Amino acid sequence: MSPTLVLFHTNLRVGDNPALTAAAELGPVVPIFVLDEGFGRPIGNASRWWLHRSLQSLAKSLKGLGAPLILRQGDLIDAVKELVEETGAPRVFLQHGYDPSVQKGEAALHDWGVKSDVEIKRFAGQVLFPPETIRTQQDKPYTVFSPFWRTCLKQASFGPLVRCTALVPVAKQPGSLDLDALNLLPNGFDWTPGLSDAFTPGEAHALETLDAYLDDGLRSYKEMRDHPGHSPGTSKLSAHLRFGEISPRTIWHRTQDAMARNPDLARDGEWFLRELGWRDFSYNLLHHFPSLPEKPLRPAFDDFPWTEGPSTDLAAWQKGLTGFPIVDAGMRQLWQTGWMHNRVRMIVASFLVKELLIHWREGEAWFWDTLVDADPASNTASWQWVAGCGADAAPYFRIFNPVLQGEKFDADGAYVTRFVPELAELPKKYLHKPWEAPADILAEAGLRLGENYPRPIVDRKQARTRALEAFQSIKA
């Protein structure tokens, strides 16, 4: 029987992997991963760390099923061509992607396959509802989430999950690089130990994380998902999803099962699944508006007067030294763990683009490099949403107040004091606005503003006025 090459990219799992399952039914399988920096947007440093660990996990799983993972590096089509020649495989199966640069690579692979008489077959799996299947009644793409999700739910009918139990290897295995040869881990300064403490990449842990959350966290999801100091307020499945260690269908099925077993979970379960809807919505936007990573969806923002040139404010934001505790806690959590709570992501993003008037692309680029879950669709769509220039966006004049946000969602200070420990002795009354604390209170807390914790880098009243004037300039 002729073998099938199965190309892994953002589906680093063996469970609910239609491409792998279909290949296994045909005979011998050659699982391959090609690190091609041109196939999709080159990933950031935190994601490279995750990818290294994820490939370790995937290789172990595939070896246990009988077919080792083959690693190559360089041009994807060249690598596939070489493996076709080495194995005699007449077909290549892969999961269909929606990043424009990935789709461009898939199209080039398909064209090569046609010329070379090699079948290139793409399978669903990255999203719940493929963007090309969700259209308005006017046959246009959705740009507002709520009607998009209602339409999706009307089509929510998924078959049972499948998982390969064994793979037939080829008689003569092609050569493979060692994982270390891909150079995914950092050289020089290594900031990743905190990532290892916070996360365990891989399919097995993804499934364990989901089941544990459904048991312990789902019941309070709607109420507690906005409170970053609460555990488990969110599932922390985003990076597992981003690398395809778990499929959205698996999350859907297991959540529905949990809701069926316990009807009291229905409300929280629906809100939890709604977040999968936002992820699908982001891919819907990226698919239909491929310029989204570079250009605002709302053309008026092409002329928005962002600040230009080098910015000490940008550096202060990146380092968590803005003088606004909830902002600084979020940015330090990001640097230390490669992840940030979603509510805080909105707060720090609003602060950057509205208080500091720094272009959303600067923030998107920083998140892309430092987030383990940096997703090409969600990252871009979310930054445009906060900036007011994307789909279904928050109005530009809606500016998150970091003090009020901190007091509302981190009232006990558990989150801020964890990541900004220099504020730990400050009374709760002043925790989110230390500049208002009397001198004797600051002294008792061991806090010296401007020395061991910065003063606010911006006057919020003036910054708000400046932001609104900028918005009015493009409206005019």
VEXDREN-2710 file (C-alpha; in Angstrom, 1 decimal):
% VEXDREN-2710
k/r/px/py/pz
1/MET/0.0/0.0/0.0
2/SER/1.3/3.5/-0.8
3/PRO/2.0/5.8/2.1
4/THR/0.4/9.1/2.9
5/LEU/2.3/12.1/4.1
6/VAL/0.5/13.9/6.9
7/LEU/1.6/17.5/7.3
8/PHE/1.3/18.9/10.8
9/HIS/1.2/22.7/11.3
10/THR/-1.4/24.0/13.7
11/ASN/-2.9/20.6/14.5
12/LEU/-0.3/19.2/16.8
13/ARG/-2.5/16.4/18.1
14/VAL/-3.5/12.8/17.3
15/GLY/-7.1/13.1/18.7
16/ASP/-9.8/14.6/16.5
17/ASN/-7.4/15.0/13.7
18/PRO/-9.3/14.3/10.4
19/ALA/-6.2/14.4/8.2
20/LEU/-4.4/11.9/10.3
21/THR/-7.4/9.6/10.7
22/ALA/-8.1/9.6/6.9
23/ALA/-4.5/8.8/6.2
24/ALA/-4.4/5.9/8.7
25/GLU/-7.4/4.3/6.9
26/LEU/-5.5/4.2/3.6
27/GLY/-2.3/2.5/4.8
28/PRO/1.2/3.6/6.0
29/VAL/1.5/7.1/7.3
30/VAL/4.5/9.4/7.4
31/PRO/3.8/12.3/9.9
32/ILE/5.9/15.3/9.0
33/PHE/6.5/18.8/10.4
34/VAL/8.3/21.4/8.4
35/LEU/9.6/24.6/10.0
36/ASP/9.1/27.1/7.2
37/GLU/9.3/30.6/8.4
38/GLY/7.5/31.7/5.2
39/PHE/4.5/29.4/5.7
40/GLY/2.4/31.6/8.0
41/ARG/3.7/34.6/10.0
42/PRO/7.0/33.8/11.7
43/ILE/6.1/33.1/15.3
44/GLY/7.4/35.0/18.3
45/ASN/9.8/33.9/20.9
46/ALA/7.3/32.7/23.5
47/SER/5.4/30.7/20.8
48/ARG/8.7/29.2/19.7
49/TRP/9.3/27.9/23.2
50/TRP/5.8/26.4/23.2
51/LEU/6.2/24.9/19.7
52/HIS/9.4/23.1/20.9
53/ARG/7.6/21.5/23.8
54/SER/4.5/20.7/21.7
55/LEU/6.6/18.9/19.1
56/GLN/8.2/16.9/21.8
57/SER/4.8/15.8/23.0
58/LEU/3.5/15.1/19.5
59/ALA/6.5/13.0/18.6
60/LYS/6.1/10.9/21.7
61/SER/2.4/10.3/20.9
62/LEU/3.1/9.4/17.3
63/LYS/5.9/7.1/18.2
64/GLY/3.6/5.3/20.6
65/LEU/1.1/4.8/17.8
66/GLY/3.8/3.3/15.5
67/ALA/4.9/6.1/13.2
68/PRO/7.6/8.6/14.2
69/LEU/7.4/12.3/13.4
70/ILE/9.7/13.5/10.7
71/LEU/11.2/17.0/11.2
72/ARG/12.5/19.1/8.3
73/GLN/13.4/22.8/8.0
74/GLY/13.3/25.2/5.1
75/ASP/11.0/25.7/2.2
76/LEU/7.8/23.7/2.7
77/ILE/7.3/22.7/-0.9
78/ASP/10.9/21.6/-1.3
79/ALA/10.7/19.6/1.9
80/VAL/7.4/17.9/0.8
81/LYS/8.9/17.2/-2.6
82/GLU/11.9/15.5/-1.1
83/LEU/9.8/13.4/1.2
84/VAL/7.5/12.3/-1.7
85/GLU/10.6/11.2/-3.6
86/GLU/12.0/9.4/-0.5
87/THR/8.8/7.6/0.4
88/GLY/6.9/7.2/-2.9
89/ALA/3.9/8.8/-1.3
90/PRO/1.2/9.8/-3.9
91/ARG/-0.7/12.1/-1.5
92/VAL/-0.3/14.7/1.2
93/PHE/-3.0/15.4/3.8
94/LEU/-3.1/18.5/6.0
95/GLN/-5.4/20.7/8.0
96/HIS/-6.7/23.8/6.2
97/GLY/-5.6/27.1/7.7
98/TYR/-7.1/30.6/7.5
99/ASP/-4.1/32.8/8.0
100/PRO/-3.7/34.5/4.6
101/SER/0.0/33.6/4.3
102/VAL/-0.8/30.0/5.2
103/GLN/-3.5/29.9/2.6
104/LYS/-1.0/31.3/0.1
105/GLY/1.4/28.5/1.0
106/GLU/-1.4/25.9/0.7
107/ALA/-2.3/27.2/-2.7
108/ALA/1.3/26.9/-3.9
109/LEU/1.5/23.4/-2.5
110/HIS/-1.7/22.5/-4.3
111/ASP/-0.4/23.9/-7.6
112/TRP/2.8/21.9/-7.2
113/GLY/0.7/18.8/-6.5
114/VAL/-1.3/19.2/-9.7
115/LYS/1.8/19.5/-11.7
116/SER/3.5/16.6/-10.0
117/ASP/0.5/14.3/-9.9
118/VAL/0.5/14.3/-6.1
119/GLU/-2.9/14.6/-4.3
120/ILE/-3.0/17.5/-1.9
121/LYS/-6.0/17.2/0.4
122/ARG/-7.0/19.7/3.0
123/PHE/-9.2/18.9/6.0
124/ALA/-11.2/21.0/8.4
125/GLY/-10.3/21.2/12.1
126/GLN/-8.9/24.6/12.9
127/VAL/-12.3/26.2/13.7
128/LEU/-15.8/25.1/14.6
129/PHE/-17.4/26.8/11.6
130/PRO/-15.4/27.3/8.4
131/PRO/-15.6/31.0/7.5
132/GLU/-16.7/30.2/3.9
133/THR/-19.8/28.5/5.3
134/ILE/-21.1/31.4/7.4
135/ARG/-22.7/34.3/5.4
136/THR/-25.3/36.9/6.0
137/GLN/-28.7/36.7/4.2
138/GLN/-27.1/39.1/1.7
139/ASP/-24.3/36.6/1.1
140/LYS/-21.7/38.9/2.8
141/PRO/-19.3/38.1/5.6
142/TYR/-20.3/39.0/9.1
143/THR/-18.6/42.0/10.8
144/VAL/-20.8/42.0/13.9
145/PHE/-20.3/39.1/16.4
146/SER/-23.8/38.5/17.8
147/PRO/-25.6/37.7/14.5
148/PHE/-22.5/35.8/13.4
149/TRP/-22.7/33.5/16.5
150/ARG/-26.5/33.1/16.1
151/THR/-26.0/31.9/12.6
152/CYS/-23.2/29.5/13.7
153/LEU/-25.4/28.0/16.5
154/LYS/-28.1/27.2/13.9
155/GLN/-25.5/25.0/12.2
156/ALA/-24.0/23.5/15.3
157/SER/-24.1/19.8/14.5
158/PHE/-20.9/17.9/14.9
159/GLY/-20.2/14.2/14.4
160/PRO/-18.5/12.1/17.1
161/LEU/-14.8/12.7/17.9
162/VAL/-12.3/10.1/16.5
163/ARG/-8.8/9.2/17.6
164/CYS/-6.2/7.1/15.9
165/THR/-5.3/4.1/18.0
166/ALA/-2.5/2.8/15.7
167/LEU/-0.5/3.9/12.7
168/VAL/1.3/1.8/10.1
169/PRO/4.9/3.1/9.5
170/VAL/6.7/2.9/6.1
171/ALA/9.2/0.2/5.8
172/LYS/12.1/2.6/5.3
173/GLN/11.9/5.7/7.4
174/PRO/13.1/9.0/5.8
175/GLY/15.7/11.0/7.6
176/SER/14.7/13.5/10.3
177/LEU/16.3/16.4/12.0
178/ASP/16.7/16.4/15.8
179/LEU/14.2/18.8/17.4
180/ASP/17.1/20.9/18.8
181/ALA/18.3/21.5/15.2
182/LEU/15.2/23.7/14.7
183/ASN/16.6/26.2/17.2
184/LEU/13.3/27.1/18.7
185/LEU/14.6/27.7/22.2
186/PRO/16.2/31.0/23.0
187/ASN/19.9/31.7/22.8
188/GLY/21.6/34.0/25.3
189/PHE/19.2/35.6/27.8
190/ASP/16.5/33.0/28.6
191/TRP/13.2/34.4/30.1
192/THR/11.4/31.1/29.6
193/PRO/11.7/29.4/33.0
194/GLY/8.5/31.3/34.1
195/LEU/6.7/29.8/31.1
196/SER/7.7/26.3/32.2
197/ASP/6.3/27.1/35.7
198/ALA/3.0/28.3/34.2
199/PHE/2.3/25.9/31.4
200/THR/2.9/22.3/30.2
201/PRO/2.5/22.2/26.4
202/GLY/1.1/19.1/24.7
203/GLU/-2.1/17.3/23.8
204/ALA/-2.3/15.2/27.0
205/HIS/-2.1/18.2/29.3
206/ALA/-4.6/20.1/27.1
207/LEU/-7.1/17.4/27.7
208/GLU/-6.3/17.3/31.4
209/THR/-6.7/21.1/31.6
210/LEU/-10.1/21.0/29.9
211/ASP/-11.4/18.3/32.1
212/ALA/-10.2/19.9/35.3
213/TYR/-11.7/23.2/34.3
214/LEU/-15.1/21.6/33.5
215/ASP/-15.0/20.0/36.9
216/ASP/-13.9/22.9/39.0
217/GLY/-14.1/26.2/37.1
218/LEU/-17.0/26.2/34.7
219/ARG/-19.6/26.7/37.4
220/SER/-18.4/30.2/38.1
221/TYR/-17.2/31.2/34.6
222/LYS/-19.7/33.9/33.7
223/GLU/-19.3/35.6/37.1
224/MET/-15.6/35.2/37.6
225/ARG/-14.0/35.3/34.1
226/ASP/-13.3/39.0/34.4
227/HIS/-11.5/38.7/37.8
228/PRO/-7.8/38.0/37.1
229/GLY/-7.0/37.2/40.7
230/HIS/-9.6/34.4/40.8
231/SER/-8.5/30.9/40.1
232/PRO/-9.7/29.1/38.0
233/GLY/-11.5/32.1/36.5
234/THR/-10.5/31.1/32.9
235/SER/-9.6/27.8/31.4
236/LYS/-6.1/28.7/30.1
237/LEU/-6.6/26.6/27.0
238/SER/-5.8/29.4/24.5
239/ALA/-2.2/28.2/23.7
240/HIS/-3.3/24.6/23.5
241/LEU/-5.9/25.8/20.9
242/ARG/-3.5/28.0/19.1
243/PHE/-1.2/25.1/18.4
244/GLY/-4.0/22.6/17.8
245/GLU/-3.1/20.4/20.7
246/ILE/-6.8/20.3/21.3
247/SER/-9.5/20.9/18.7
248/PRO/-12.4/23.3/19.2
249/ARG/-14.7/20.4/18.5
250/THR/-13.3/18.5/21.5
251/ILE/-13.9/21.5/23.7
252/TRP/-17.4/21.8/22.3
253/HIS/-18.3/18.1/22.9
254/ARG/-16.8/17.8/26.3
255/THR/-18.5/21.1/27.5
256/GLN/-21.8/19.9/26.1
257/ASP/-21.4/16.6/27.9
258/ALA/-20.7/18.4/31.2
259/MET/-23.8/20.6/30.7
260/ALA/-25.9/17.5/30.0
261/ARG/-24.7/15.8/33.2
262/ASN/-25.3/18.9/35.2
263/PRO/-28.0/21.3/33.9
264/ASP/-26.9/23.9/36.5
265/LEU/-23.8/24.5/34.3
266/ALA/-25.9/25.5/31.3
267/ARG/-25.5/29.3/31.6
268/ASP/-21.8/29.2/32.3
269/GLY/-21.3/26.6/29.6
270/GLU/-22.9/28.7/27.0
271/TRP/-20.8/31.7/27.9
272/PHE/-17.7/29.5/27.8
273/LEU/-18.5/28.2/24.4
274/ARG/-19.2/31.8/23.3
275/GLU/-15.5/32.4/23.6
276/LEU/-14.9/29.7/21.0
277/GLY/-17.4/31.8/18.9
278/TRP/-15.2/34.9/19.3
279/ARG/-12.2/32.8/18.1
280/ASP/-14.2/31.7/15.1
281/PHE/-15.3/35.2/14.5
282/SER/-11.7/36.4/14.4
283/TYR/-10.8/33.8/11.8
284/ASN/-13.9/34.8/9.9
285/LEU/-12.6/38.3/9.7
286/LEU/-9.0/37.3/8.8
287/HIS/-10.3/35.0/6.0
288/HIS/-12.6/37.6/4.5
289/PHE/-10.3/40.6/5.1
290/PRO/-6.8/39.3/4.6
291/SER/-5.2/42.8/5.1
292/LEU/-6.4/42.9/8.7
293/PRO/-2.9/42.4/10.2
294/GLU/-1.7/45.6/8.5
295/LYS/-4.7/47.8/7.9
296/PRO/-7.6/48.9/10.0
297/LEU/-10.9/47.5/9.0
298/ARG/-12.4/51.0/9.2
299/PRO/-10.7/53.1/6.5
300/ALA/-11.2/56.3/8.4
301/PHE/-8.5/55.1/10.8
302/ASP/-5.9/55.2/8.0
303/ASP/-5.5/58.9/8.9
304/PHE/-5.6/58.5/12.7
305/PRO/-2.9/60.8/14.3
306/TRP/-0.9/58.2/16.2
307/THR/2.3/59.3/18.0
308/GLU/5.4/58.8/15.9
309/GLY/9.0/58.0/16.5
310/PRO/10.8/56.4/19.4
311/SER/8.7/56.3/22.6
312/THR/9.9/55.9/26.2
313/ASP/6.2/55.5/26.9
314/LEU/6.1/52.3/24.8
315/ALA/9.1/50.9/26.7
316/ALA/7.5/51.7/30.0
317/TRP/4.3/49.9/28.9
318/GLN/6.3/46.9/27.7
319/LYS/8.2/46.6/31.0
320/GLY/5.2/47.2/33.3
321/LEU/6.5/50.6/34.6
322/THR/3.6/52.9/33.7
323/GLY/2.7/53.8/37.3
324/PHE/-0.8/52.3/36.9
325/PRO/-0.8/49.1/38.9
326/ILE/-3.4/47.0/36.9
327/VAL/-1.5/47.9/33.7
328/ASP/1.9/47.1/35.2
329/ALA/0.6/43.8/36.7
330/GLY/-0.7/42.7/33.3
331/MET/2.5/43.5/31.4
332/ARG/4.7/41.8/34.0
333/GLN/2.4/38.7/34.0
334/LEU/2.9/38.6/30.2
335/TRP/6.7/38.8/30.5
336/GLN/7.0/36.3/33.4
337/THR/4.5/33.7/32.2
338/GLY/3.9/34.3/28.4
339/TRP/0.2/34.8/29.1
340/MET/-2.2/37.5/30.3
341/HIS/-5.7/37.4/31.6
342/ASN/-8.2/38.5/29.0
343/ARG/-9.8/41.3/31.0
344/VAL/-6.3/42.7/31.6
345/ARG/-5.4/42.4/28.0
346/MET/-8.3/44.8/27.2
347/ILE/-7.1/47.2/29.9
348/VAL/-3.5/47.4/28.9
349/ALA/-4.4/47.6/25.2
350/SER/-6.8/50.5/25.8
351/PHE/-4.1/52.2/27.8
352/LEU/-1.6/51.9/25.0
353/VAL/-3.7/53.1/22.1
354/LYS/-5.9/55.7/23.9
355/GLU/-4.0/57.1/26.9
356/LEU/-0.6/56.9/25.2
357/LEU/-1.9/57.3/21.6
358/ILE/0.6/54.6/20.4
359/HIS/-0.4/52.7/17.3
360/TRP/-2.2/49.4/17.9
361/ARG/0.3/47.6/15.7
362/GLU/3.0/48.2/18.3
363/GLY/1.0/46.5/20.9
364/GLU/0.0/43.7/18.6
365/ALA/3.7/43.1/17.7
366/TRP/4.7/42.9/21.4
367/PHE/1.9/40.5/22.2
368/TRP/2.9/38.4/19.1
369/ASP/6.4/38.0/20.4
370/THR/5.6/37.5/24.1
371/LEU/2.3/35.5/24.2
372/VAL/2.4/31.7/24.1
373/ASP/-1.1/31.9/22.6
374/ALA/-0.3/34.5/20.0
375/ASP/-2.9/33.7/17.4
376/PRO/-2.8/35.3/14.0
377/ALA/-6.6/35.9/14.0
378/SER/-7.4/36.6/17.6
379/ASN/-4.4/38.9/18.3
380/THR/-5.0/41.2/15.3
381/ALA/-8.8/41.3/15.6
382/SER/-8.7/42.0/19.3
383/TRP/-6.2/44.8/19.0
384/GLN/-8.3/46.4/16.3
385/TRP/-11.4/45.9/18.5
386/VAL/-9.8/47.8/21.4
387/ALA/-8.5/50.5/19.1
388/GLY/-12.0/51.1/17.7
389/CYS/-10.9/50.5/14.1
390/GLY/-12.0/46.8/13.7
391/ALA/-15.2/44.8/13.4
392/ASP/-17.8/45.2/16.1
393/ALA/-15.3/47.4/17.8
394/ALA/-15.6/49.2/21.1
395/PRO/-16.2/52.9/20.3
396/TYR/-13.0/54.9/20.3
397/PHE/-14.4/57.2/23.0
398/ARG/-14.8/54.2/25.3
399/ILE/-11.6/54.4/27.3
400/PHE/-10.9/51.9/30.1
401/ASN/-10.1/53.7/33.3
402/PRO/-7.3/51.6/34.8
403/VAL/-8.1/52.7/38.3
404/LEU/-11.7/51.8/38.2
405/GLN/-11.0/48.6/36.3
406/GLY/-8.6/47.6/39.0
407/GLU/-10.9/48.4/41.8
408/LYS/-13.8/46.6/40.2
409/PHE/-12.1/43.4/39.0
410/ASP/-9.2/43.2/41.5
411/ALA/-10.8/44.6/44.6
412/ASP/-8.8/42.5/47.0
413/GLY/-5.5/43.3/45.2
414/ALA/-4.6/39.6/44.8
415/TYR/-3.6/40.1/41.1
416/VAL/-1.8/43.3/41.4
417/THR/0.2/42.4/44.5
418/ARG/1.3/39.1/42.9
419/PHE/2.9/40.8/39.9
420/VAL/3.7/44.2/41.4
421/PRO/4.9/43.0/44.9
422/GLU/6.4/46.5/45.8
423/LEU/2.8/47.5/46.4
424/ALA/2.0/44.6/48.7
425/GLU/2.0/46.7/51.9
426/LEU/-0.1/49.5/50.5
427/PRO/-3.7/49.7/52.0
428/LYS/-6.4/48.5/49.5
429/LYS/-7.8/52.0/49.4
430/TYR/-4.7/53.2/47.5
431/LEU/-3.6/50.0/45.8
432/HIS/-4.9/51.0/42.4
433/LYS/-3.9/54.7/42.8
434/PRO/-0.8/54.9/44.9
435/TRP/-0.1/58.5/43.9
436/GLU/-3.1/59.5/46.0
437/ALA/-1.7/57.9/49.2
438/PRO/-0.5/60.4/51.9
439/ALA/3.3/60.5/52.5
440/ASP/3.1/58.7/55.8
441/ILE/1.1/55.8/54.2
442/LEU/3.6/55.5/51.5
443/ALA/6.4/55.5/54.0
444/GLU/4.8/52.8/56.1
445/ALA/4.3/50.7/52.9
446/GLY/8.0/51.2/52.0
447/LEU/7.0/52.9/48.8
448/ARG/8.9/55.7/47.2
449/LEU/7.2/56.9/44.1
450/GLY/9.6/57.6/41.3
451/GLU/12.2/55.3/42.9
452/ASN/11.0/51.8/43.7
453/TYR/7.7/52.3/41.8
454/PRO/7.1/54.8/39.0
455/ARG/4.8/57.8/39.1
456/PRO/2.1/57.7/36.4
457/ILE/3.7/58.3/33.1
458/VAL/0.6/60.2/31.8
459/ASP/-2.1/62.5/33.2
460/ARG/-5.2/60.5/32.5
461/LYS/-7.5/63.6/32.2
462/GLN/-5.2/65.2/29.6
463/ALA/-4.7/61.9/27.9
464/ARG/-8.4/61.3/27.6
465/THR/-8.9/64.8/26.1
466/ARG/-6.1/64.2/23.6
467/ALA/-7.5/60.8/22.6
468/LEU/-11.0/62.2/22.0
469/GLU/-9.6/65.1/20.0
470/ALA/-7.7/62.6/17.8
471/PHE/-10.9/60.7/17.3
472/GLN/-12.8/63.8/16.4
473/SER/-10.1/64.7/13.8
474/ILE/-10.8/61.6/11.7
475/LYS/-14.6/62.0/12.1
476/ALA/-14.3/65.4/10.6
END
